[in-house]
Amino acid sequence: MGKSGGDVIVVGGGVHGCSAAYELAKAGFKVTLFEGRYLSAGGSGRSAAGIRQHFGTEVNCRLAMYNVQVFRNLQEELRCPLDLEFTQWGYLWVAYTDRSLGQLRLNVELQNSLGIPSEILDPEEIRSRWGYLKLDGVIGGAFCAEDGHINPHGLTIGYAEAAKRHGALVMMKSPVDRVLVRGDRVAGVSVMGEEWHAPVVLLAAGPWSAPLAASAGVELPVAAERHQILVTEPVEPFGCPMVLCLDDGAYFKQCPNGTFLIGRDDPLEPKTCEVQVSPGFLEGVCRSVLQRMPILKGVRVVRQWSGPYDITPDRQAIIDWTPVEGLMVNCGWSGHGLQFAPSGGRLVREMLQGVPTFVDIRPFRLSRFEEGDLFPEPACI
Ligand SMILES: Cc1cc2nc3c(=O)[nH]c(=O)nc-3n(C[C@H](O)[C@H](O)[C@H](O)COP(=O)(O)OP(=O)(O)OC[C@H]3O[C@@H](n4cnc5c(N)ncnc54)[C@H](O)[C@@H]3O)c2cc1C
């Protein structure tokens, strides 16, 4: 027996599940979304929420341009209950080695060829624009003034609420135990032992997509990796852009409410979904950022947390139908997935409608791993 999940069951109430639910419900599909905990409980609610068009692969640049275009009017489009805080204070990558600067140059060349207004800056230009940055050893950087910030909780909840207004059923505290398969096609999902049926199931459960796909016999090369981050007390906003330091992976930015978000890429972090934090991160990242932002000395840290990246072997997303008919995945967004919610939702909707996707996303296909056709994103932390 079991219950009807409508036309499409979406698993995961992160930004991608909610954006897909919105796009699909708006297009007339009957959607049921299951979230195991609460909306934005995964990577989405734990992210640094940076928005950028600085990518080094064409597909990501094209999608990133679309994301920024959508973010400009999304507050109105979704009639968001929470302020989305979309702010364009820019995104600056700084390089300390010829190799890093060479890669930034290649990325910016590609971005400019596609219409992204990014630029390469020398140390003098960086100093003259952001006098408060102390960037000893920096040999250059890449900057895009259109990039910025969005509130990750507002974004996720905004999509979910708008999906509900279009008729979607959004169920929280409803963990999916497994995907149901009959013959070679998907039949629905089991939620705490109860069967829900639908002809299409979308797995948008971040790193948890892999075990769910495995329950349907599909192998997804997606692994979790813990990333830590912290937030300071607010200081008078002065529009400090996101600054990403390519020597040690540290990044910081000011949010519109004046707080600073500070994080660092650390390859030694555990490869799990656990969300513990460590005093070593707090000390290390504060030392690293204070060297670059001495004006933050004395500003107090108010909270530290962590969340999982969902990493694929090339740090690129997987958006595709699986070999099980009707089972689709959208996951593997690594450390840059929040900002791809607008394009991710649209792509899923177009794939379900059976129309050509607005950007060619063949590079994101699942079979690339088997084929050995990886396409690493060079602009990743
Ligand atoms: C510290 C940190 C900093 C980041 N910084 C940025 C950034 O600056 N910019 C950016 O664009 N991206 C950033 N990211 C990455 C970004 O957060 C993710 O790529 C994106 O949020 C992934 O969204 P998602 O919806 O695919 O997955 P998630 O947000 O992880 O959502 C998956 C959801 O599925 C639910 N779920 C899991 N299992 C089940 C189940 N069995 N049944 C039902 N539900 C289930 C989870 O509870 C979760 O809510 C960062 C991530 C982290 C951790």
The ligand as a MOL file (V3000), in Angstrom:
LIG
                    3D

  0  0  0     0  0            999 V3000
M  V30 BEGIN CTAB
M  V30 COUNTS 53 58 0 0 0
M  V30 BEGIN ATOM
M  V30 1 C 31.8580 25.5480 6.3190 0
M  V30 2 C 31.2260 25.5890 4.9530 0
M  V30 3 C 31.3960 26.7250 4.1620 0
M  V30 4 C 30.8040 26.7940 2.8980 0
M  V30 5 N 30.8960 27.9540 2.1880 0
M  V30 6 C 30.2190 28.0860 1.0260 0
M  V30 7 C 30.2180 29.3230 0.3440 0
M  V30 8 O 30.8250 30.2990 0.7680 0
M  V30 9 N 29.4970 29.4090 -0.8150 0
M  V30 10 C 28.8030 28.3460 -1.3060 0
M  V30 11 O 28.1700 28.4990 -2.3690 0
M  V30 12 N 28.8050 27.1550 -0.6930 0
M  V30 13 C 29.4860 26.9930 0.4680 0
M  V30 14 N 29.4890 25.8020 1.1250 0
M  V30 15 C 28.9150 24.6310 0.4590 0
M  V30 16 C 27.4140 24.6260 0.5270 0
M  V30 17 O 26.9980 24.8540 1.8380 0
M  V30 18 C 26.8780 23.2820 0.0150 0
M  V30 19 O 27.4850 22.9540 -1.2240 0
M  V30 20 C 25.3750 23.3490 -0.2120 0
M  V30 21 O 24.7370 23.9570 0.8760 0
M  V30 22 C 24.8310 21.9540 -0.4280 0
M  V30 23 O 23.4320 22.0260 -0.4230 0
M  V30 24 P 22.5750 20.7220 -0.5830 0
M  V30 25 O 21.1610 21.1220 -0.5350 0
M  V30 26 O 23.0560 19.9580 -1.7690 0
M  V30 27 O 22.9670 19.7990 0.6780 0
M  V30 28 P 22.7230 20.0290 2.2450 0
M  V30 29 O 22.5710 21.4470 2.5950 0
M  V30 30 O 23.7850 19.2490 2.9520 0
M  V30 31 O 21.3180 19.3750 2.4760 0
M  V30 32 C 21.1110 18.0030 2.5520 0
M  V30 33 C 19.9180 17.7910 3.4700 0
M  V30 34 O 19.5360 16.4200 3.3990 0
M  V30 35 C 19.0770 16.0370 4.6670 0
M  V30 36 N 19.1190 14.5820 4.7640 0
M  V30 37 C 20.2090 13.7910 4.9070 0
M  V30 38 N 19.8550 12.4970 4.9260 0
M  V30 39 C 18.5100 12.4700 4.8060 0
M  V30 40 C 17.5430 11.4170 4.7800 0
M  V30 41 N 17.9170 10.1470 4.8750 0
M  V30 42 N 16.2460 11.7550 4.6440 0
M  V30 43 C 15.8570 13.0490 4.5320 0
M  V30 44 N 16.7270 14.0830 4.5650 0
M  V30 45 C 18.0370 13.7940 4.6960 0
M  V30 46 C 20.0540 16.7380 5.6210 0
M  V30 47 O 19.5070 16.8310 6.9410 0
M  V30 48 C 20.2330 18.0750 4.9420 0
M  V30 49 O 19.3370 19.0470 5.4240 0
M  V30 50 C 30.0530 25.6860 2.3910 0
M  V30 51 C 29.8910 24.5490 3.1840 0
M  V30 52 C 30.4490 24.5020 4.4510 0
M  V30 53 C 30.2350 23.2630 5.2960 0
M  V30 END ATOM
M  V30 BEGIN BOND
M  V30 1 1 1 2
M  V30 2 1 2 3
M  V30 3 2 2 52
M  V30 4 2 3 4
M  V30 5 1 4 5
M  V30 6 1 4 50
M  V30 7 2 5 6
M  V30 8 1 6 7
M  V30 9 1 6 13
M  V30 10 2 7 8
M  V30 11 1 7 9
M  V30 12 1 9 10
M  V30 13 2 10 11
M  V30 14 1 10 12
M  V30 15 2 12 13
M  V30 16 1 13 14
M  V30 17 1 14 15
M  V30 18 1 14 50
M  V30 19 1 15 16
M  V30 20 1 16 17
M  V30 21 1 16 18
M  V30 22 1 18 19
M  V30 23 1 18 20
M  V30 24 1 20 21
M  V30 25 1 20 22
M  V30 26 1 22 23
M  V30 27 1 23 24
M  V30 28 2 24 25
M  V30 29 1 24 26
M  V30 30 1 24 27
M  V30 31 1 27 28
M  V30 32 2 28 29
M  V30 33 1 28 30
M  V30 34 1 28 31
M  V30 35 1 31 32
M  V30 36 1 32 33
M  V30 37 1 33 34
M  V30 38 1 33 48
M  V30 39 1 34 35
M  V30 40 1 35 36
M  V30 41 1 35 46
M  V30 42 1 36 37
M  V30 43 1 36 45
M  V30 44 2 37 38
M  V30 45 1 38 39
M  V30 46 1 39 40
M  V30 47 2 39 45
M  V30 48 1 40 41
M  V30 49 2 40 42
M  V30 50 1 42 43
M  V30 51 2 43 44
M  V30 52 1 44 45
M  V30 53 1 46 47
M  V30 54 1 46 48
M  V30 55 1 48 49
M  V30 56 2 50 51
M  V30 57 1 51 52
M  V30 58 1 52 53
M  V30 END BOND
M  V30 END CTAB
M  END
